[in-house]
Amino acid sequence: MRVFLDTNVALDTLLPGRPSHKESTELINLGSNANIRFRITSLSIADMAYCSLKYVAKEDLIERFKLFYREWKIISLGAMDIAFAMESKCPDFEDALQISAAEMESDVIVTNNKKHFEPYTALPVYSPKEFMDKLREAAGAE
């Protein structure tokens, strides 16, 4: 399964003080043991660096990014994503960019900001907790 992680979910794994740190970290750990391939945009990496550097040492952040680079697919944004975002009804331009990338490369979106995603994409949209519950439910049905 190809799971697109919004910036806020990935950022939650880096910063223990964020409200969804536990759920997001648990999702990443659970996904690593399942048949899941996480996806994230290059813009998310830049946003996470910007938001994290006052809380996380640069060396530690780079080590985490190396892990993401090895284990996740990092999607580059391009002109088509920008064109999509400019035409999107999504109120947040950065989220519209994320939706564009997700729709080309993913089966589901996981975010902590569902209201900026659900109305603007045909992909299923889950919070980290909802997606983990879905994974557990599927595992129990096997």
N, C-alpha and C positions, 0 to 999 in steps of 0.2 A: 504494500500500500504506500502510495506517495502522499506524505503529509506535509502541507505547507504550514510553517510556523510564522506567525506575525512577529514583528519586532518585539512587541511587549512580552510575549511568551519567552523568547530567547533571552531577553534582558532580565526577566525574572530569575533565570537560572544563574545569572552572574551576581545578582545583588540580593543577599539574604534578607534585607530589610523590606523588600517589596511585598505587597499583600499576597500575591499568588506565587511566591517563591517555592513553597513546599509542593504545590500541585504541579507547577511547571517542571521542577526538577524531577519529581516522581514520574511525570509523563516521559521525559527524556530517558530516564533509566528504564522504564517499562518498554519504551519503543526500541531501545537498543537490544532488548532481548526478544523482540517480536520481529515479524517480517515487515518492518516499517523503514522507509527511507525518507528521512526528513529533508525538507527543502527550505531555503531561506534566500532572501535577495542580498546582493552586494550592498544595496542601500541600508539594509538592516545592520550589516556589519559596521558600516560607517556610523549609523545612528547609535548603535550600542557603544562604540568607542567614545563618541562624544558624551553620552550620558554616564558612562562608567568611570572615566579616567580620574574623577575626583574621589572615587570610592575604592578603586581597584588599581594596584600598581600596573604600569604599562607592561612590564614583563609577564605578569600573571594574565593580563588580558590577552596578550599575544599568544601565550600558551593555550588559552581557551579557544582562541580563533583558529589555531593550528588544529585543534581537535575537531572543531566544526568543519574545517576545510577537508580533513581526512574522512570524516564520517558522514557528512551531510552534503547534499548537492547545493552549491551556491549559484543562484540564478542571476545572471547579469541583466540589468535593465537596458532597454534600448529605445529607439525612436518610436516604435510601435506601442510600447508601454506608455510613453508620454502622450502619444496621440489618443490612446484609449482613456487615459486619466483626464485629459482635457475635455473629452466628450461625456465622461461619466457623471451621473447624478450624485455620486458619493460626495458627501460634504467635506471629506478630508482628502486632499490631493495625494498625500503620501499613501493613504490606505487604498486609493484608486490604483496607484502604481502597483501596490502589493497584490491587489485582486487581479490585475492584468497578468502579472507573472504567475500567480497561482493557477489561473485558469488554463494556462498553456502547459503546466508541468505537474499538476497535483490532482489528487482525488478528493481531498478534503482540506479545509482551512481550520487551523486552531488559533484562536485569538482570545484576548480578554476584553475585546471591544466589539462584540457581535453586532451592535447596532450600526456600525460603519461598514459591515461586511454583508450580513444576511440579505438585506433588500437589494443588493447590487451584484450578486453573483448567483449562478445556478448551482455552484458547488455547495455541499453540506458544510455548515459552519458550526464549530463546537468551541466551548470553553475547554481549558485543559482537563477539568474535572469531568465534564460531560464526555469527552473523548475517552478518557481512562475508563469511565463506567461502561462505555460502548465496547471497548476492547475486552474488558473483564466479562461482560455479558456474552460476547462472541466466544471467548475462551471456554466459558462454562457450558455453552451449547454444543461444544465439540465432543 
